[in-house]
Amino acid sequence: MSVTAQGATVWLTGLPSAGKTTIAYELAGRLREAGHRVEVLDGDEVREFLSAGLGFSREDRHTNVQRIGFVAELLASNGVKALVPVIAPYADSREAVRKRHDAAGTTYVEVHVATPVEVCSVRDVKGLYAKQASGEISGLTGVDDPYEAPETPDLRIESHRQTVQESAAALHALLTEKGLA
């Protein structure tokens, strides 16, 4: 099967427990089945290995996003579909990543996994909302730390209104429309 070797970065932004990583892995499976080279740059894994030592201040979050954006662009410029499920709460940080891609001539697709905080706090995959509510942690994105939702993402997914498979299918359709899948 002949597959386009064009890489791209697909950045899935949204609140903690919005479904970003689950959707990314579902999409990765679909793309791999079709013969694409795919890497998922999971925010938690990257923070552990590439951004160890960074905290959660605005400056540290910006640095983390820039590091991930650099790696994603490097992969994408070498024919890999880099799927990036990372909160990236600040619009200026995401814009800097987009500009890096634009300057390199590398495709960048922004996806907003727009799950309401009320739904995310019920899902609470990592127990962060419970820890924040009990006072164990502070600075939780979307609760007591800002999240700047994208105004004009390439795609907005409301994961609380559709299944993971439907969410991944919508994203796959967008990539197909753009000649990337």
Buried (B, 14 or more C-beta within 10 A) or exposed (E): EEEBEBBBBBBBBBBBBBBBBBBBBBBBEBBEEBEBBBBBBBBEEBBEEBBEEBEBEBEBBBBBBBBBBEBBBBBBBEBBBBBBBBBBBBBEBBEBBBEBBEEEEBBBBBBBBBBEBEBBBEBBEEEBBEBBEEEEBEEBBBBEBEBBBBEEBBBBBBBBEBEBEBBBBBBBEBBEEEEBB
